[in-house]
Amino acid sequence: MIPIHPNVVKACRPRYRAAGGKSDPGDAFMLADILRTDGHRFRPLAPVSDDIRALRALVRGRDDLVAQRVALAN
């Protein structure tokens, strides 16, 4: 899976059609063609490691505790 930022799609839209309108089939063609011609410019999405998942869970828990402390203080 290769993530492509929406601004890249917006910037490439004039290369494919003059009106610049969105359509699902047209956008699918455009994304496939962008990957075919400029695929070397994009990185594949790397899976998240278990360490990162654990860290995210800890940070989320801390954020919840801080929000609860602020709510109690208010």
PDB file with SEQRES, HELIX, SHEET and CRYST1 records, atoms N, CA, C and O in Angstrom:
SEQRES   1 A   74  MET ILE PRO ILE HIS PRO ASN VAL VAL LYS ALA CYS ARG          
SEQRES   2 A   74  PRO ARG TYR ARG ALA ALA GLY GLY LYS SER ASP PRO GLY          
SEQRES   3 A   74  ASP ALA PHE MET LEU ALA ASP ILE LEU ARG THR ASP GLY          
SEQRES   4 A   74  HIS ARG PHE ARG PRO LEU ALA PRO VAL SER ASP ASP ILE          
SEQRES   5 A   74  ARG ALA LEU ARG ALA LEU VAL ARG GLY ARG ASP ASP LEU          
SEQRES   6 A   74  VAL ALA GLN ARG VAL ALA LEU ALA ASN                          
HELIX    1 AA1 PRO A    6  TYR A   16  1                                  11    
HELIX    2 AA2 ASP A   24  ASP A   38  1                                  15    
HELIX    3 AA3 GLY A   39  ARG A   41  5                                   3    
HELIX    4 AA4 ASP A   50  ALA A   73  1                                  24    
CRYST1    1.000    1.000    1.000  90.00  90.00  90.00 P 1           1          
ATOM      1  N   MET A   1       0.843  -1.169   0.000  1.00  0.00           N  
ATOM      2  CA  MET A   1       0.000   0.000   0.000  1.00  0.00           C  
ATOM      3  C   MET A   1       0.896   1.242   0.000  1.00  0.00           C  
ATOM      4  O   MET A   1       1.843   1.351   0.778  1.00  0.00           O  
ATOM      5  N   ILE A   2       0.577   2.136  -0.861  1.00  0.00           N  
ATOM      6  CA  ILE A   2       1.371   3.359  -0.992  1.00  0.00           C  
ATOM      7  C   ILE A   2       0.452   4.549  -0.735  1.00  0.00           C  
ATOM      8  O   ILE A   2      -0.456   4.808  -1.525  1.00  0.00           O  
ATOM      9  N   PRO A   3       0.678   5.281   0.369  1.00  0.00           N  
ATOM     10  CA  PRO A   3      -0.161   6.450   0.635  1.00  0.00           C  
ATOM     11  C   PRO A   3       0.215   7.618  -0.271  1.00  0.00           C  
ATOM     12  O   PRO A   3       1.395   7.899  -0.484  1.00  0.00           O  
ATOM     13  N   ILE A   4      -0.791   8.286  -0.794  1.00  0.00           N  
ATOM     14  CA  ILE A   4      -0.579   9.472  -1.631  1.00  0.00           C  
ATOM     15  C   ILE A   4      -1.394  10.605  -1.025  1.00  0.00           C  
ATOM     16  O   ILE A   4      -2.602  10.474  -0.830  1.00  0.00           O  
ATOM     17  N   HIS A   5      -0.738  11.701  -0.733  1.00  0.00           N  
ATOM     18  CA  HIS A   5      -1.393  12.849  -0.099  1.00  0.00           C  
ATOM     19  C   HIS A   5      -2.424  13.446  -1.059  1.00  0.00           C  
ATOM     20  O   HIS A   5      -2.182  13.514  -2.264  1.00  0.00           O  
ATOM     21  N   PRO A   6      -3.572  13.879  -0.531  1.00  0.00           N  
ATOM     22  CA  PRO A   6      -4.607  14.467  -1.396  1.00  0.00           C  
ATOM     23  C   PRO A   6      -4.128  15.682  -2.185  1.00  0.00           C  
ATOM     24  O   PRO A   6      -4.624  15.940  -3.282  1.00  0.00           O  
ATOM     25  N   ASN A   7      -3.170  16.431  -1.640  1.00  0.00           N  
ATOM     26  CA  ASN A   7      -2.666  17.589  -2.384  1.00  0.00           C  
ATOM     27  C   ASN A   7      -1.917  17.174  -3.642  1.00  0.00           C  
ATOM     28  O   ASN A   7      -1.900  17.914  -4.626  1.00  0.00           O  
ATOM     29  N   VAL A   8      -1.294  15.991  -3.618  1.00  0.00           N  
ATOM     30  CA  VAL A   8      -0.619  15.480  -4.812  1.00  0.00           C  
ATOM     31  C   VAL A   8      -1.651  15.198  -5.892  1.00  0.00           C  
ATOM     32  O   VAL A   8      -1.447  15.529  -7.060  1.00  0.00           O  
ATOM     33  N   VAL A   9      -2.759  14.586  -5.495  1.00  0.00           N  
ATOM     34  CA  VAL A   9      -3.826  14.290  -6.455  1.00  0.00           C  
ATOM     35  C   VAL A   9      -4.397  15.590  -7.013  1.00  0.00           C  
ATOM     36  O   VAL A   9      -4.639  15.705  -8.215  1.00  0.00           O  
ATOM     37  N   LYS A  10      -4.611  16.564  -6.138  1.00  0.00           N  
ATOM     38  CA  LYS A  10      -5.155  17.857  -6.579  1.00  0.00           C  
ATOM     39  C   LYS A  10      -4.208  18.546  -7.557  1.00  0.00           C  
ATOM     40  O   LYS A  10      -4.650  19.136  -8.544  1.00  0.00           O  
ATOM     41  N   ALA A  11      -2.908  18.472  -7.284  1.00  0.00           N  
ATOM     42  CA  ALA A  11      -1.934  19.113  -8.165  1.00  0.00           C  
ATOM     43  C   ALA A  11      -1.829  18.404  -9.513  1.00  0.00           C  
ATOM     44  O   ALA A  11      -1.540  19.040 -10.526  1.00  0.00           O  
ATOM     45  N   CYS A  12      -2.058  17.106  -9.531  1.00  0.00           N  
ATOM     46  CA  CYS A  12      -1.946  16.341 -10.776  1.00  0.00           C  
ATOM     47  C   CYS A  12      -3.219  16.373 -11.619  1.00  0.00           C  
ATOM     48  O   CYS A  12      -3.187  16.043 -12.805  1.00  0.00           O  
ATOM     49  N   ARG A  13      -4.328  16.763 -11.019  1.00  0.00           N  
ATOM     50  CA  ARG A  13      -5.606  16.721 -11.731  1.00  0.00           C  
ATOM     51  C   ARG A  13      -5.590  17.496 -13.051  1.00  0.00           C  
ATOM     52  O   ARG A  13      -6.161  17.002 -14.023  1.00  0.00           O  
ATOM     53  N   PRO A  14      -4.966  18.691 -13.149  1.00  0.00           N  
ATOM     54  CA  PRO A  14      -4.979  19.406 -14.446  1.00  0.00           C  
ATOM     55  C   PRO A  14      -4.252  18.657 -15.569  1.00  0.00           C  
ATOM     56  O   PRO A  14      -4.528  18.897 -16.745  1.00  0.00           O  
ATOM     57  N   ARG A  15      -3.335  17.760 -15.224  1.00  0.00           N  
ATOM     58  CA  ARG A  15      -2.652  16.985 -16.275  1.00  0.00           C  
ATOM     59  C   ARG A  15      -3.588  16.014 -16.961  1.00  0.00           C  
ATOM     60  O   ARG A  15      -3.326  15.596 -18.089  1.00  0.00           O  
ATOM     61  N   TYR A  16      -4.687  15.644 -16.294  1.00  0.00           N  
ATOM     62  CA  TYR A  16      -5.547  14.590 -16.816  1.00  0.00           C  
ATOM     63  C   TYR A  16      -6.864  15.091 -17.381  1.00  0.00           C  
ATOM     64  O   TYR A  16      -7.441  14.450 -18.260  1.00  0.00           O  
ATOM     65  N   ARG A  17      -7.353  16.233 -16.890  1.00  0.00           N  
ATOM     66  CA  ARG A  17      -8.585  16.778 -17.463  1.00  0.00           C  
ATOM     67  C   ARG A  17      -8.657  18.276 -17.237  1.00  0.00           C  
ATOM     68  O   ARG A  17      -8.129  18.799 -16.256  1.00  0.00           O  
ATOM     69  N   ALA A  18      -9.304  18.940 -18.137  1.00  0.00           N  
ATOM     70  CA  ALA A  18      -9.342  20.405 -18.108  1.00  0.00           C  
ATOM     71  C   ALA A  18     -10.315  20.930 -17.056  1.00  0.00           C  
ATOM     72  O   ALA A  18     -10.049  21.960 -16.435  1.00  0.00           O  
ATOM     73  N   ALA A  19     -11.432  20.244 -16.846  1.00  0.00           N  
ATOM     74  CA  ALA A  19     -12.465  20.758 -15.948  1.00  0.00           C  
ATOM     75  C   ALA A  19     -12.023  20.721 -14.492  1.00  0.00           C  
ATOM     76  O   ALA A  19     -12.423  21.582 -13.709  1.00  0.00           O  
ATOM     77  N   GLY A  20     -11.211  19.750 -14.115  1.00  0.00           N  
ATOM     78  CA  GLY A  20     -10.736  19.667 -12.749  1.00  0.00           C  
ATOM     79  C   GLY A  20     -11.740  19.097 -11.776  1.00  0.00           C  
ATOM     80  O   GLY A  20     -11.514  19.137 -10.567  1.00  0.00           O  
ATOM     81  N   GLY A  21     -12.856  18.562 -12.275  1.00  0.00           N  
ATOM     82  CA  GLY A  21     -13.853  17.969 -11.394  1.00  0.00           C  
ATOM     83  C   GLY A  21     -13.423  16.605 -10.891  1.00  0.00           C  
ATOM     84  O   GLY A  21     -12.559  15.948 -11.472  1.00  0.00           O  
ATOM     85  N   LYS A  22     -14.052  16.191  -9.784  1.00  0.00           N  
ATOM     86  CA  LYS A  22     -13.714  14.899  -9.201  1.00  0.00           C  
ATOM     87  C   LYS A  22     -14.702  13.841  -9.659  1.00  0.00           C  
ATOM     88  O   LYS A  22     -15.898  14.106  -9.787  1.00  0.00           O  
ATOM     89  N   SER A  23     -14.200  12.657  -9.901  1.00  0.00           N  
ATOM     90  CA  SER A  23     -15.047  11.493 -10.125  1.00  0.00           C  
ATOM     91  C   SER A  23     -14.254  10.275  -9.673  1.00  0.00           C  
ATOM     92  O   SER A  23     -13.037  10.222  -9.845  1.00  0.00           O  
ATOM     93  N   ASP A  24     -14.933   9.314  -9.104  1.00  0.00           N  
ATOM     94  CA  ASP A  24     -14.237   8.138  -8.588  1.00  0.00           C  
ATOM     95  C   ASP A  24     -13.498   7.360  -9.670  1.00  0.00           C  
ATOM     96  O   ASP A  24     -12.334   7.013  -9.470  1.00  0.00           O  
ATOM     97  N   PRO A  25     -14.125   7.073 -10.808  1.00  0.00           N  
ATOM     98  CA  PRO A  25     -13.378   6.352 -11.853  1.00  0.00           C  
ATOM     99  C   PRO A  25     -12.197   7.161 -12.388  1.00  0.00           C  
ATOM    100  O   PRO A  25     -11.131   6.607 -12.659  1.00  0.00           O  
ATOM    101  N   GLY A  26     -12.389   8.465 -12.536  1.00  0.00           N  
ATOM    102  CA  GLY A  26     -11.301   9.312 -13.024  1.00  0.00           C  
ATOM    103  C   GLY A  26     -10.165   9.401 -12.026  1.00  0.00           C  
ATOM    104  O   GLY A  26      -8.995   9.376 -12.408  1.00  0.00           O  
ATOM    105  N   ASP A  27     -10.506   9.507 -10.733  1.00  0.00           N  
ATOM    106  CA  ASP A  27      -9.472   9.568  -9.711  1.00  0.00           C  
ATOM    107  C   ASP A  27      -8.725   8.234  -9.604  1.00  0.00           C  
ATOM    108  O   ASP A  27      -7.515   8.216  -9.379  1.00  0.00           O  
ATOM    109  N   ALA A  28      -9.444   7.124  -9.763  1.00  0.00           N  
ATOM    110  CA  ALA A  28      -8.783   5.823  -9.717  1.00  0.00           C  
ATOM    111  C   ALA A  28      -7.793   5.686 -10.867  1.00  0.00           C  
ATOM    112  O   ALA A  28      -6.677   5.203 -10.676  1.00  0.00           O  
ATOM    113  N   PHE A  29      -8.200   6.112 -12.059  1.00  0.00           N  
ATOM    114  CA  PHE A  29      -7.286   6.082 -13.204  1.00  0.00           C  
ATOM    115  C   PHE A  29      -6.080   6.968 -12.953  1.00  0.00           C  
ATOM    116  O   PHE A  29      -4.943   6.585 -13.230  1.00  0.00           O  
ATOM    117  N   MET A  30      -6.343   8.173 -12.417  1.00  0.00           N  
ATOM    118  CA  MET A  30      -5.267   9.118 -12.179  1.00  0.00           C  
ATOM    119  C   MET A  30      -4.286   8.578 -11.141  1.00  0.00           C  
ATOM    120  O   MET A  30      -3.075   8.693 -11.329  1.00  0.00           O  
ATOM    121  N   LEU A  31      -4.784   7.988 -10.046  1.00  0.00           N  
ATOM    122  CA  LEU A  31      -3.904   7.419  -9.026  1.00  0.00           C  
ATOM    123  C   LEU A  31      -3.055   6.289  -9.591  1.00  0.00           C  
ATOM    124  O   LEU A  31      -1.861   6.197  -9.308  1.00  0.00           O  
ATOM    125  N   ALA A  32      -3.678   5.431 -10.392  1.00  0.00           N  
ATOM    126  CA  ALA A  32      -2.927   4.335 -10.995  1.00  0.00           C  
ATOM    127  C   ALA A  32      -1.849   4.866 -11.936  1.00  0.00           C  
ATOM    128  O   ALA A  32      -0.736   4.342 -11.972  1.00  0.00           O  
ATOM    129  N   ASP A  33      -2.179   5.896 -12.688  1.00  0.00           N  
ATOM    130  CA  ASP A  33      -1.201   6.461 -13.617  1.00  0.00           C  
ATOM    131  C   ASP A  33      -0.089   7.201 -12.876  1.00  0.00           C  
ATOM    132  O   ASP A  33       1.068   7.152 -13.296  1.00  0.00           O  
ATOM    133  N   ILE A  34      -0.421   7.882 -11.784  1.00  0.00           N  
ATOM    134  CA  ILE A  34       0.603   8.551 -10.976  1.00  0.00           C  
ATOM    135  C   ILE A  34       1.581   7.508 -10.440  1.00  0.00           C  
ATOM    136  O   ILE A  34       2.794   7.715 -10.479  1.00  0.00           O  
ATOM    137  N   LEU A  35       1.058   6.392  -9.940  1.00  0.00           N  
ATOM    138  CA  LEU A  35       1.954   5.345  -9.434  1.00  0.00           C  
ATOM    139  C   LEU A  35       2.770   4.708 -10.557  1.00  0.00           C  
ATOM    140  O   LEU A  35       3.918   4.316 -10.348  1.00  0.00           O  
ATOM    141  N   ARG A  36       2.181   4.608 -11.739  1.00  0.00           N  
ATOM    142  CA  ARG A  36       2.914   4.010 -12.860  1.00  0.00           C  
ATOM    143  C   ARG A  36       4.055   4.915 -13.298  1.00  0.00           C  
ATOM    144  O   ARG A  36       5.167   4.446 -13.542  1.00  0.00           O  
ATOM    145  N   THR A  37       3.782   6.217 -13.397  1.00  0.00           N  
ATOM    146  CA  THR A  37       4.797   7.119 -13.932  1.00  0.00           C  
ATOM    147  C   THR A  37       5.728   7.686 -12.862  1.00  0.00           C  
ATOM    148  O   THR A  37       6.918   7.873 -13.114  1.00  0.00           O  
ATOM    149  N   ASP A  38       5.192   7.962 -11.662  1.00  0.00           N  
ATOM    150  CA  ASP A  38       5.982   8.598 -10.603  1.00  0.00           C  
ATOM    151  C   ASP A  38       6.072   7.738  -9.345  1.00  0.00           C  
ATOM    152  O   ASP A  38       6.313   8.255  -8.254  1.00  0.00           O  
ATOM    153  N   GLY A  39       5.883   6.459  -9.490  1.00  0.00           N  
ATOM    154  CA  GLY A  39       5.872   5.567  -8.334  1.00  0.00           C  
ATOM    155  C   GLY A  39       7.160   5.571  -7.546  1.00  0.00           C  
ATOM    156  O   GLY A  39       7.155   5.303  -6.344  1.00  0.00           O  
ATOM    157  N   HIS A  40       8.259   5.869  -8.203  1.00  0.00           N  
ATOM    158  CA  HIS A  40       9.552   5.882  -7.516  1.00  0.00           C  
ATOM    159  C   HIS A  40       9.657   7.019  -6.507  1.00  0.00           C  
ATOM    160  O   HIS A  40      10.558   7.015  -5.669  1.00  0.00           O  
ATOM    161  N   ARG A  41       8.754   7.989  -6.571  1.00  0.00           N  
ATOM    162  CA  ARG A  41       8.788   9.132  -5.655  1.00  0.00           C  
ATOM    163  C   ARG A  41       8.070   8.861  -4.334  1.00  0.00           C  
ATOM    164  O   ARG A  41       8.212   9.637  -3.389  1.00  0.00           O  
ATOM    165  N   PHE A  42       7.307   7.781  -4.253  1.00  0.00           N  
ATOM    166  CA  PHE A  42       6.505   7.482  -3.071  1.00  0.00           C  
ATOM    167  C   PHE A  42       7.055   6.265  -2.340  1.00  0.00           C  
ATOM    168  O   PHE A  42       7.563   5.325  -2.952  1.00  0.00           O  
ATOM    169  N   ARG A  43       6.940   6.308  -1.005  1.00  0.00           N  
ATOM    170  CA  ARG A  43       7.380   5.187  -0.184  1.00  0.00           C  
ATOM    171  C   ARG A  43       6.189   4.312   0.169  1.00  0.00           C  
ATOM    172  O   ARG A  43       5.103   4.829   0.430  1.00  0.00           O  
ATOM    173  N   PRO A  44       6.372   2.993   0.181  1.00  0.00           N  
ATOM    174  CA  PRO A  44       5.286   2.124   0.652  1.00  0.00           C  
ATOM    175  C   PRO A  44       5.038   2.347   2.145  1.00  0.00           C  
ATOM    176  O   PRO A  44       5.945   2.710   2.894  1.00  0.00           O  
ATOM    177  N   LEU A  45       3.816   2.127   2.548  1.00  0.00           N  
ATOM    178  CA  LEU A  45       3.446   2.286   3.946  1.00  0.00           C  
ATOM    179  C   LEU A  45       4.011   1.113   4.734  1.00  0.00           C  
ATOM    180  O   LEU A  45       3.713  -0.042   4.430  1.00  0.00           O  
ATOM    181  N   ALA A  46       4.823   1.402   5.743  1.00  0.00           N  
ATOM    182  CA  ALA A  46       5.435   0.360   6.564  1.00  0.00           C  
ATOM    183  C   ALA A  46       4.494  -0.003   7.709  1.00  0.00           C  
ATOM    184  O   ALA A  46       3.845   0.872   8.281  1.00  0.00           O  
ATOM    185  N   PRO A  47       4.417  -1.286   8.044  1.00  0.00           N  
ATOM    186  CA  PRO A  47       3.555  -1.672   9.172  1.00  0.00           C  
ATOM    187  C   PRO A  47       4.108  -1.119  10.484  1.00  0.00           C  
ATOM    188  O   PRO A  47       5.317  -0.947  10.642  1.00  0.00           O  
ATOM    189  N   VAL A  48       3.211  -0.849  11.408  1.00  0.00           N  
ATOM    190  CA  VAL A  48       3.589  -0.296  12.709  1.00  0.00           C  
ATOM    191  C   VAL A  48       4.111  -1.428  13.594  1.00  0.00           C  
ATOM    192  O   VAL A  48       3.495  -2.490  13.687  1.00  0.00           O  
ATOM    193  N   SER A  49       5.246  -1.190  14.239  1.00  0.00           N  
ATOM    194  CA  SER A  49       5.833  -2.220  15.087  1.00  0.00           C  
ATOM    195  C   SER A  49       5.067  -2.335  16.406  1.00  0.00           C  
ATOM    196  O   SER A  49       4.291  -1.449  16.765  1.00  0.00           O  
ATOM    197  N   ASP A  50       5.296  -3.433  17.116  1.00  0.00           N  
ATOM    198  CA  ASP A  50       4.635  -3.649  18.401  1.00  0.00           C  
ATOM    199  C   ASP A  50       5.075  -2.614  19.429  1.00  0.00           C  
ATOM    200  O   ASP A  50       4.279  -2.208  20.275  1.00  0.00           O  
ATOM    201  N   ASP A  51       6.330  -2.185  19.365  1.00  0.00           N  
ATOM    202  CA  ASP A  51       6.815  -1.164  20.293  1.00  0.00           C  
ATOM    203  C   ASP A  51       6.065   0.148  20.105  1.00  0.00           C  
ATOM    204  O   ASP A  51       5.720   0.817  21.079  1.00  0.00           O  
ATOM    205  N   ILE A  52       5.815   0.512  18.861  1.00  0.00           N  
ATOM    206  CA  ILE A  52       5.088   1.754  18.570  1.00  0.00           C  
ATOM    207  C   ILE A  52       3.649   1.644  19.064  1.00  0.00           C  
ATOM    208  O   ILE A  52       3.110   2.601  19.619  1.00  0.00           O  
ATOM    209  N   ARG A  53       3.026   0.488  18.868  1.00  0.00           N  
ATOM    210  CA  ARG A  53       1.654   0.297  19.353  1.00  0.00           C  
ATOM    211  C   ARG A  53       1.594   0.430  20.869  1.00  0.00           C  
ATOM    212  O   ARG A  53       0.676   1.052  21.405  1.00  0.00           O  
ATOM    213  N   ALA A  54       2.574  -0.157  21.564  1.00  0.00           N  
ATOM    214  CA  ALA A  54       2.601  -0.062  23.026  1.00  0.00           C  
ATOM    215  C   ALA A  54       2.801   1.378  23.469  1.00  0.00           C  
ATOM    216  O   ALA A  54       2.150   1.833  24.409  1.00  0.00           O  
ATOM    217  N   LEU A  55       3.693   2.096  22.804  1.00  0.00           N  
ATOM    218  CA  LEU A  55       3.929   3.492  23.137  1.00  0.00           C  
ATOM    219  C   LEU A  55       2.687   4.340  22.904  1.00  0.00           C  
ATOM    220  O   LEU A  55       2.369   5.212  23.713  1.00  0.00           O  
ATOM    221  N   ARG A  56       1.989   4.092  21.810  1.00  0.00           N  
ATOM    222  CA  ARG A  56       0.760   4.831  21.535  1.00  0.00           C  
ATOM    223  C   ARG A  56      -0.286   4.584  22.622  1.00  0.00           C  
ATOM    224  O   ARG A  56      -0.987   5.508  23.034  1.00  0.00           O  
ATOM    225  N   ALA A  57      -0.388   3.337  23.084  1.00  0.00           N  
ATOM    226  CA  ALA A  57      -1.348   3.012  24.145  1.00  0.00           C  
ATOM    227  C   ALA A  57      -0.986   3.741  25.439  1.00  0.00           C  
ATOM    228  O   ALA A  57      -1.870   4.243  26.133  1.00  0.00           O  
ATOM    229  N   LEU A  58       0.296   3.802  25.766  1.00  0.00           N  
ATOM    230  CA  LEU A  58       0.724   4.513  26.970  1.00  0.00           C  
ATOM    231  C   LEU A  58       0.434   6.010  26.873  1.00  0.00           C  
ATOM    232  O   LEU A  58      -0.051   6.615  27.829  1.00  0.00           O  
ATOM    233  N   VAL A  59       0.728   6.595  25.730  1.00  0.00           N  
ATOM    234  CA  VAL A  59       0.484   8.025  25.542  1.00  0.00           C  
ATOM    235  C   VAL A  59      -1.008   8.324  25.588  1.00  0.00           C  
ATOM    236  O   VAL A  59      -1.426   9.324  26.172  1.00  0.00           O  
ATOM    237  N   ARG A  60      -1.812   7.460  24.974  1.00  0.00           N  
ATOM    238  CA  ARG A  60      -3.261   7.656  25.004  1.00  0.00           C  
ATOM    239  C   ARG A  60      -3.776   7.592  26.446  1.00  0.00           C  
ATOM    240  O   ARG A  60      -4.621   8.395  26.843  1.00  0.00           O  
ATOM    241  N   GLY A  61      -3.265   6.635  27.226  1.00  0.00           N  
ATOM    242  CA  GLY A  61      -3.664   6.525  28.630  1.00  0.00           C  
ATOM    243  C   GLY A  61      -3.257   7.750  29.420  1.00  0.00           C  
ATOM    244  O   GLY A  61      -4.026   8.235  30.250  1.00  0.00           O  
ATOM    245  N   ARG A  62      -2.054   8.262  29.175  1.00  0.00           N  
ATOM    246  CA  ARG A  62      -1.597   9.469  29.865  1.00  0.00           C  
ATOM    247  C   ARG A  62      -2.463  10.666  29.498  1.00  0.00           C  
ATOM    248  O   ARG A  62      -2.825  11.461  30.366  1.00  0.00           O  
ATOM    249  N   ASP A  63      -2.799  10.799  28.212  1.00  0.00           N  
ATOM    250  CA  ASP A  63      -3.654  11.902  27.781  1.00  0.00           C  
ATOM    251  C   ASP A  63      -5.013  11.839  28.467  1.00  0.00           C  
ATOM    252  O   ASP A  63      -5.560  12.867  28.867  1.00  0.00           O  
ATOM    253  N   ASP A  64      -5.557  10.629  28.603  1.00  0.00           N  
ATOM    254  CA  ASP A  64      -6.844  10.468  29.284  1.00  0.00           C  
ATOM    255  C   ASP A  64      -6.737  10.888  30.746  1.00  0.00           C  
ATOM    256  O   ASP A  64      -7.626  11.560  31.270  1.00  0.00           O  
ATOM    257  N   LEU A  65      -5.641  10.489  31.407  1.00  0.00           N  
ATOM    258  CA  LEU A  65      -5.448  10.859  32.813  1.00  0.00           C  
ATOM    259  C   LEU A  65      -5.280  12.365  32.980  1.00  0.00           C  
ATOM    260  O   LEU A  65      -5.821  12.942  33.923  1.00  0.00           O  
ATOM    261  N   VAL A  66      -4.549  13.005  32.091  1.00  0.00           N  
ATOM    262  CA  VAL A  66      -4.366  14.458  32.163  1.00  0.00           C  
ATOM    263  C   VAL A  66      -5.703  15.162  31.942  1.00  0.00           C  
ATOM    264  O   VAL A  66      -6.021  16.117  32.651  1.00  0.00           O  
ATOM    265  N   ALA A  67      -6.483  14.705  30.975  1.00  0.00           N  
ATOM    266  CA  ALA A  67      -7.780  15.317  30.714  1.00  0.00           C  
ATOM    267  C   ALA A  67      -8.706  15.151  31.920  1.00  0.00           C  
ATOM    268  O   ALA A  67      -9.460  16.063  32.258  1.00  0.00           O  
ATOM    269  N   GLN A  68      -8.646  13.993  32.562  1.00  0.00           N  
ATOM    270  CA  GLN A  68      -9.471  13.750  33.744  1.00  0.00           C  
ATOM    271  C   GLN A  68      -9.021  14.661  34.910  1.00  0.00           C  
ATOM    272  O   GLN A  68      -9.863  15.192  35.634  1.00  0.00           O  
ATOM    273  N   ARG A  69      -7.720  14.840  35.088  1.00  0.00           N  
ATOM    274  CA  ARG A  69      -7.207  15.709  36.147  1.00  0.00           C  
ATOM    275  C   ARG A  69      -7.644  17.160  35.922  1.00  0.00           C  
ATOM    276  O   ARG A  69      -8.032  17.851  36.864  1.00  0.00           O  
ATOM    277  N   VAL A  70      -7.576  17.611  34.669  1.00  0.00           N  
ATOM    278  CA  VAL A  70      -7.997  18.981  34.349  1.00  0.00           C  
ATOM    279  C   VAL A  70      -9.498  19.137  34.598  1.00  0.00           C  
ATOM    280  O   VAL A  70      -9.943  20.157  35.125  1.00  0.00           O  
ATOM    281  N   ALA A  71     -10.273  18.122  34.218  1.00  0.00           N  
ATOM    282  CA  ALA A  71     -11.729  18.197  34.429  1.00  0.00           C  
ATOM    283  C   ALA A  71     -12.058  18.257  35.916  1.00  0.00           C  
ATOM    284  O   ALA A  71     -12.949  19.002  36.325  1.00  0.00           O  
ATOM    285  N   LEU A  72     -11.350  17.482  36.722  1.00  0.00           N  
ATOM    286  CA  LEU A  72     -11.590  17.495  38.167  1.00  0.00           C  
ATOM    287  C   LEU A  72     -11.165  18.805  38.790  1.00  0.00           C  
ATOM    288  O   LEU A  72     -11.816  19.299  39.710  1.00  0.00           O  
ATOM    289  N   ALA A  73     -10.060  19.380  38.287  1.00  0.00           N  
ATOM    290  CA  ALA A  73      -9.587  20.653  38.819  1.00  0.00           C  
ATOM    291  C   ALA A  73     -10.520  21.795  38.472  1.00  0.00           C  
ATOM    292  O   ALA A  73     -10.632  22.758  39.231  1.00  0.00           O  
ATOM    293  N   ASN A  74     -11.185  21.700  37.342  1.00  0.00           N  
ATOM    294  CA  ASN A  74     -12.112  22.747  36.927  1.00  0.00           C  
ATOM    295  C   ASN A  74     -13.413  22.601  37.694  1.00  0.00           C  
ATOM    296  O   ASN A  74     -14.338  23.388  37.496  1.00  0.00           O  
TER     297      ASN A  74                                                      
END                                                                             
